[in-house]
Amino acid sequence: MQHGRPVAILGGVRIPFCRQNTAYADVGNLGMSVRTLGALVEKFGLHGQQLGEVAMGAVIKHSSDWNLGREAALSSGLSPLTPGITLQRACGTSLDTIVHIAGKIATGQIEAGVGGGSDTTSDVPIVYGKALRQRLLKAAAAKTFKDKLAAFKGFRLMELKPDFPGVAEPRTGKSMGAHCEDMAKEWNISRDSQDELAAASHHKLAAAYARGFFDDLVVSFRGVNRDNILRPDSSIEKLAALKPAFDKSSGKGTLTAGNSTPLTDGASACLLASDEWAARHGHEVLCHLRDAQVAAVDFVHGEGLLMAPTVAVAEMLKRNGLALQDFDFYEIHEAFAAQVLCTLRAWESEEYCKTRLGLDAPLGRIDPARINPNGSSLATGHPFAATGARIVATAAKELKQRGGGRCLVSICTAGGMGVVAILER
């Protein structure tokens, strides 16, 4: 980290990401987390070892999953003396768990730890409305059968209507896709450019699988060996045939099921340590986490919901004395193709960089060939809390294979926030 001792990333692992209601429909967050952490323990020979902390996260989880980090650690093969914690920041969750672990390592609190996350949109918590919940609680507290029955006096069938997890921003009532559609219109992002980026993501991910890049990063689970969202034959022509998914009525909608991430189940995790701990245990340091930053935007009053990474990156670059072009490659989470393109256009905009970011000049252009060299979320899928650790593990291996360099990680999140980081080897 920028302050404190260096934080080494030793590598990571994940299960294949799968479209909702397919291979992992009956698994849930704990099962996916246990499989992933167990595979990490196996990969690095951590059986019976006590680590400083396991930090996991989940966005959509049951109330009974009170501490996924601790429960998954207890079933992973690690020493039961390893503490666990569960965190959540929407799509940035597992990058945040990694930063959480890194902060403890940098300050000397711990020597090694795991950051990761899981998410399911198949095994979702469905709860009854407030009226029925109050009746059930009153009945449970009643001491006699008569009093229990009395709790249901005046009961109406409409009270049986369940509440499903919300997919809209509580303060606007609009989905993330609807917000991103607004951003695409504001920044004049064309449908063709979105489809082109989506097709490229599939092609790059397929090529990475073909050359064995993911052989030690992705472990099979429930009979699945690779992300089942991946479409190697994806093309701009096929994507162009899809109808708008969010703005269906104006005739101007550009976001579709093909250039937006699908609802996805999956889990991922990364092992971090001090350089000294890595050396003592015989592990190679793939790269170091140099710095990280979180920012937020006022999306309720007009800013683009998913534009916070533009702010976070500008602040982080300034603190580190770096330019946007001082990176060998960029890992930009593809929540929507339009989000990536809006971000790139904002960094090139003199007006935006001056008025919003407080800069004297635009951050400038990024070479598209350096963005997501092994594909990203449009092709892998996006289990909300698992994406950050997937990206960090992928970037760390890419840095090793390149023999060195610097990577910028950028993730937008619901709630108008962004989490970004710098990795170096």
ABEGO torsion letter per residue (X at the ends): XABEBBBBBAEBBBBBBBBBGBAAAAAEAAAAAAAAAAAAAAAAGABGBBBABBBBBBABBBAABABAAAAAAAAAGBBAABBBBBBBBEAAAAAAAAAAAAAAAAAGABABBBBBBBBBAABBBBBBBAAAAAAAAAAAABABAAAAAAAABGBBAAAABBBBBBABBAAAGBBAAAAAAAAAAAAGBBAAAAAAAAAAAAAAAAAAAAAGAAAAABBBBGGBABBAABBAABBAAAAAABBBAABAAAGABABBAAABBBBBBEBBBBBBBBAAAAAAAGBBBABBBABBBBBBBBAAAGBBAAAAAAAAAAAAAAAAGBBAAABABBBBBBABAAAAAAAAAAAABAAAAAAAAGBABBAEBBBAAABGAAEBAAAAEBBAAAAAAAAAAAAAAAAAAAGEEBBBBBBBBBGGBBBBBBBBX
